[in-house]
Amino acid sequence: MSVFSYSVFAQGGPVMWLLMFIGLVALVIFIERALFLHRGQIRSTEFLNGITNLLQKRRLMEALTLCEETPGPVAAVVKAGLRHATDDEQAMRFAIQEAALVELPVLERRISSLAAIAQIAPLLGLLGTLLGMIKTFWLFNQGGSYATPGVLSGGMWEALLTAAAGLVIAIPAHLGRHFLNGRVRALVHDMEWVGNELMRYLLRDYRNGAAEPTEKK
């Protein structure tokens, strides 16, 4: 960090350090969640076709092994359905729904923390603004008739810098939260589609030795 940028940062007062801390926390949360959700995103159509190919050959254990080796919630839902491949429709549906409900909190983990940071950052910026204004008026009162613009500018710097920093953190945090929520919705859609297609295949085709499920729309 250059001398100029550090000096400007330091004029923001103690609130700037708190804003920098929560900004780093937000960045770490976003990167971790984005990588986690990316790893969980698989080509569900190809994966399900691979499972059904194994089931057509009556290789149920190999299909379960493939689910174990595949990361993400879609594989977990398929695995739950395969474990109840010979059960009735109600038991199979319950197992698939239960697996999806278990995976959903894992997908949404820490996204609420990012949303909280997006809401708190502007409030901290406002706090810094108020402290800067209080400092300005205090210096003006102490200086009396001899208060100079140079003395008073310190409080104004603090007010403006903290307000700007709060918005600089809040805006990307809001965008990051919406991006992550979009990835979660996509994974939930994949889980629902795979669960329905797998149930239809197991109940109608697997037990009768018929064909693969339809392509995902």
N, C-alpha and C positions, 0 to 999 in steps of 0.2 A: 504493500500500500504506500502510495507516494505521500510526501510530507503535506502537500496541499489537500489531498483527499482526506487524510487522517485529521488534519486540523479542522476541516469543514465538518467531518463526522463528530469530532469532539465537541464542537459548538452546539450540538443537539442535546447535550446534557445526559444525565443517567438514563433517561427513558430510551435513548437511542441504543444503548447496550442491550436493554431488554427487548427492544424491537429486533435487533440483530439476532438475538438468541432464538426468539420464536420464528424468525424467518428461516434460520438454519434448520430448526426442527421441522418446519413445514416442508422444506426442500428434501430432507431425509425421508420423511413420511411419503411424499409423492414418489420419489425414486423407488423406494422399497415396494410400495403398492403397485406401481406401474410394472415393475419387473415381475412381481408375483402374479399379477393378472395376465401378463403376457405369457408366462410359462404355462398358465392354466388354459390358455386359448388354443384349442386344437381344431383340426379339420374334422368336425363331428360327422359329416357325411361319410368321409373315407374311413373314419374309425369304426362307425357302425357297420359299414359294409364289410370291413375286415372281421368284425365280430360275427356277423351273420354267415360269412364264408366258413368260419370255423364251426359254427353251430350246424350248418348244413352237413358237415362231415362228422357231426356228433362229437366234436372235440371241446366239450364244455370246460374241462380243466385248462386247456390251452387258452380259451377265451378269458377265463378268470385270471390267468397269469398275465395275459396282455393288458387287462385292466389294472393289475397290480403295478405293471411296469410303466404305465402311461400316467403322467401327472395331470392334475386338474380335476374339477368337479364333475365334468361329463363322464370321465372314466369311473368315478366313484358311484354315480347314479347307475351306470350300466352294470357295474359289479353287483350292486344291491339287487338289481333285477335278475341277473343270472343266478344268484344264490337262491332265488325263489322261482326258478324256471319251471318247476313241476308243481308249484302251488296253484291255488285258485286265483281268480282275477283280483279279488279284494285283498288278499294277503300280498300279492305281487305289487299292487298299486300302493298299498300302505308302505311297503319296504322302499319303493322308489321315492315316494313323497318324503319319507323320513330321512333318506339319504340326502335329498335336496335341501331339506330344512337344516340338516347338520352342516352342509357346505355353505349355505347362504351367509351365516355370521362370519365365517372365515373369509369370504370374499369382501364383506363390508367392513372388516376390521380396520380400525384407525382412520377410516375416511371421515368419520364424525369428528375426530381430532383436528383434521385439516379444515373442516367447516368451522370448528370453534376458533381456530387461529384466524381464519378469514374474518370472523366477527369481532374478535378481540383486538386485532391489529389497529383498526381505525379508532377504537376507543382509547388505546394506549397513545396513539398519535394525538387525539384530542386532549388527553391528560397532559402530554408534553406541551401542547399549545397553551393550555391554561397555566401550566407552571412557567412557561416562558413569558407569558403576559404578566403574571404575578411578579416575576423577577424584574421585568421592565418597569412596572409601576413602582416597585419597591426602590429600584435604583433612582428613578425619577424623584421619588419622595426624599431619598437620602441626599441626592445632589442638590435639590432645591433649585435655586436660580442658576447654579453652575453645572447642572446636568448637561453633558455633551452628547451629541449623536453617537459618538464612538462608544460611550459607556452604555447607552440604551440599546445599541444594536445587538449586544450579546443576547438579551432576552428575546428580541425579535427573531434572531437566528434560530434560537432554540425552539420557538413557537412554530416557525415555518418548516424547519427541517424535520421535526417529529411528525407534523401533520403529513408532510410528503412521504416520509418513510412508512407511516402506517398504511397509506394508500398503495404504495409500491409493494408492500407485502400482501395486503388484502386482495388486490385485484388478481395476481397470479394464483393465490390460494383458492379463490372462488373458481377460476378457470380450471385449476387442477382437480378440484372436487367434482366439477361437472364432467370432466374427462374420465375420471375414475368411475363415477356413477354410470357413465355410458358403457364402459367396459364390463361393469358388473351386470348391467341389464342384458348385454349381449351374451354373457355366459349363462345367465338365468334362462334366456330364450333357448340357448342350445340345450341346457339340461331338460327343459320342458319338452322340446321337440324329440330329443333322443329318448327320453323316458316313454313318451307316447308311442313312438315308432317301435321301440324294443318290446313294449307290452303287446302291441298288435302282432308283431312277428312271433313272439313266444306263444301267444294264445292261439293264433290262427295257423301259422306256417310251421313253426318249429315242431309242434306236436303232430302236425300232419305231413311234415317233410316237404314243404312247398318252397316258394322263392323268397328273394330278398325284399326288404321294405322299399317303399318309394323314395325317390330322390327328395332332398330337402328343398323347399321352395324359398 
